[in-house]
Amino acid sequence: MLTWAATASAECAWVLWQSPLKSSMPRWEILEAYQVKAECDKRAESIDRDFNPRHPKAPIETLCLPDTVDPRGPKAGR
């Protein structure tokens, strides 16, 4: 059982989501995908540090989540 859990964890992809920060309703969209969470986090930090200051009227929020999690909620209604 432990081996299966470790294998499943190793196969997980990480998805970098983005949404307009100044929006009344979040509109999450996939930006990129990574095999390693640290790479996803690094890119998210890069966007926060580099992109947002250059686009103060249209900043974005970023979020790294496992590929099994969707910040938009359940698929019903889509």
Long-range contacts (C-beta under 8 A, 24 or more apart in sequence): 12-66, 12-67, 12-68, 13-66, 13-67, 14-39, 14-40, 14-64, 14-65, 14-66, 14-67, 15-40, 15-64, 15-65, 15-66, 15-67, 16-40, 16-43, 16-44, 16-62, 16-63, 16-64, 17-62, 17-63, 17-64, 17-65, 17-71, 18-47, 18-60, 18-61, 18-62, 18-63, 19-60, 19-61, 19-63, 19-71, 20-58, 20-59, 20-60, 20-61, 21-52, 21-59, 21-60, 21-61, 22-58, 22-59, 26-61, 26-71, 28-63, 28-70, 28-71, 28-72, 31-62, 33-67, 34-64, 37-64, 40-64
